[in-house]
């Protein structure tokens, strides 16, 4: 198919993609789609690393009602108890703890290889930032924040316009989560 694609115009490539069973989005440069998820089944968490001087992003998903995956306090910042660390959560919870489980997507662009998601402690807050990995002249995006500074596992709340979506290949949902925004203009 690669050899044929070099000799066909763009319209022919789209037709060839449809005939070959490859999603047409692949012909346009995006192999994956983003599909909605039930936001109430997920929580973003700033999870401490080691002694807690630094944190990383964890995303917990409640897949069944068999038992809770986490407990979240109230207030800002809200402390999270990751209950899934106390039992075999197979089939009950999903835990996304690194770039293999989540990435950044803005509109139709999967930015997982061009941006990384980092948790940054400031004087008064804990922020989730999307920072460029290749071109440092690109801007960073504030994705979420805790609403205050404290130690332990803390809930991160999305900034306006951000949400979670699931990666899909065609109509097949995959086990990868996007931190998603419709466009970069809204993220300014």
C-alpha positions in Angstrom: 0.0 0.0 0.0 2.9 2.4 0.7 4.2 2.0 -2.8 0.8 2.7 -4.3 0.2 5.7 -2.1 3.3 7.4 -3.5 1.8 7.3 -7.0 -1.8 8.2 -6.1 -3.1 11.7 -5.6 -4.6 12.5 -2.1 -8.1 11.6 -3.2 -6.9 8.2 -4.5 -5.2 7.6 -1.2 -8.4 8.2 0.7 -10.2 5.8 -1.6 -7.5 3.2 -1.3 -7.6 3.6 2.5 -11.3 2.9 2.6 -11.0 0.0 0.3 -8.2 -1.5 2.3 -10.2 -1.1 5.5 -7.8 1.5 7.0 -9.6 4.4 8.7 -9.7 7.4 6.5 -8.2 9.5 9.4 -5.0 7.5 8.8 -4.9 9.0 5.3 -5.2 12.4 6.8 -2.3 11.8 9.2 -4.1 10.8 12.4 -4.2 7.1 13.1 -6.4 7.4 16.2 -9.7 9.1 17.1 -10.9 10.5 20.4 -14.2 9.3 21.9 -16.0 10.6 25.0 -15.8 9.0 28.4 -18.0 9.3 31.5 -16.0 12.0 33.3 -17.6 11.0 36.6 -15.8 7.7 36.5 -12.3 9.3 36.5 -10.1 11.3 38.8 -6.8 13.1 38.1 -4.3 12.8 40.9 -1.0 14.4 41.8 0.7 11.3 43.2 3.8 11.8 45.3 7.1 10.2 44.2 9.4 8.8 46.8 9.6 11.2 49.8 7.0 13.5 48.2 9.3 16.3 47.0 7.9 15.7 43.5 4.7 14.3 42.1 3.5 12.6 38.9 0.1 12.4 37.2 -2.0 9.3 38.0 -5.5 8.9 36.5 -7.9 6.4 38.2 -11.0 5.0 36.5 -13.9 3.4 38.3 -14.9 0.5 36.0 -17.4 -1.3 38.2 -19.3 -0.6 41.4 -18.0 -3.7 43.1 -15.9 -1.6 45.4 -14.5 2.0 45.3 -11.2 2.6 43.6 -10.5 5.8 45.4 -11.9 8.2 48.0 -11.6 12.0 47.6 -11.9 14.6 50.3 -13.5 17.9 49.9 -12.0 21.4 49.8 -9.0 22.8 48.0 -6.7 21.0 47.8 -8.7 17.7 48.1 -6.8 14.7 49.5 -7.3 11.4 47.6 -7.0 8.0 49.1 -6.0 5.6 46.3 -8.0 2.6 47.7 -7.1 0.5 44.6 -3.6 0.1 46.1 -5.1 -2.1 48.9 -6.7 -4.8 46.8 -6.6 -6.7 43.4 -8.4 -4.1 41.3 -8.5 -6.2 38.1 -11.8 -5.5 36.3 -12.8 -3.0 39.0 -10.4 -0.1 38.4 -8.0 1.1 35.8 -4.9 3.1 36.7 -3.0 5.2 34.2 0.4 6.2 35.6 2.6 7.3 32.8 2.8 8.2 29.1 1.9 4.7 28.1 -1.5 5.2 29.6 -2.3 8.8 28.8 -1.2 11.7 26.5 -2.2 15.1 25.3 -4.6 15.7 22.4 -5.8 19.0 21.1 -8.5 18.7 18.5 -7.5 16.3 15.8 -3.8 16.3 16.9 -2.4 13.6 19.1 0.5 15.4 20.8 1.8 12.5 22.9 5.2 12.6 21.2 5.5 16.4 21.2 4.3 17.2 24.7 4.6 15.5 28.1 2.4 16.0 31.1 4.2 17.1 34.3 3.1 17.9 37.8 4.7 21.1 39.1 4.6 22.4 42.7 4.4 26.1 42.9 4.3 28.3 46.1 0.5 28.2 46.4 -0.6 25.3 44.1 0.1 22.1 42.3 -0.3 22.4 38.5 -0.5 19.9 35.7 1.3 21.3 32.7 1.6 20.1 29.1 5.2 21.0 28.2 6.8 20.7 24.8 9.5 17.9 24.4 10.9 18.7 21.0 10.5 22.4 20.2 11.0 24.3 23.5 9.8 27.5 21.8 6.3 26.0 21.7 4.1 27.2 24.6 3.2 25.1 27.6 -0.5 24.6 28.6 -2.0 24.7 32.1 -4.3 21.6 32.1 -5.3 21.2 35.7 -4.5 22.4 39.3 -5.1 21.2 42.8 -6.4 24.5 44.2 -3.8 24.7 46.9 -0.5 23.1 48.1 -0.3 20.1 50.5 1.4 16.8 50.7 0.1 13.4 49.7 -2.2 12.3 46.9 -4.1 15.4 45.7 -7.0 15.8 43.3 -6.3 17.8 40.2 -9.2 19.8 38.7 -9.3 20.6 35.0 -9.0 24.1 33.8 -12.0 25.3 31.7 -12.1 23.5 28.3 -10.1 20.5 29.3 -11.6 17.0 29.7 -10.7 13.3 29.3 -11.3 11.3 26.1 -10.4 7.7 25.2 -8.2 6.8 22.3 -9.9 4.8 19.6 -8.8 3.1 16.4 -11.8 3.4 14.1 -14.7 2.4 16.4 -12.6 0.3 18.7 -12.0 1.9 22.1 -8.4 1.4 23.4 -6.9 1.5 26.8 -5.3 4.9 26.5 -6.7 8.2 27.8 -6.3 11.6 26.3 -6.2 14.9 28.3 -8.2 16.7 25.6 -9.1 20.2 24.5 -10.9 21.1 21.3 -8.4 23.7 20.0 -5.2 25.5 21.0 -6.9 28.9 20.6 -9.1 28.0 23.6 -6.1 27.0 25.6 -4.4 30.4 25.3 
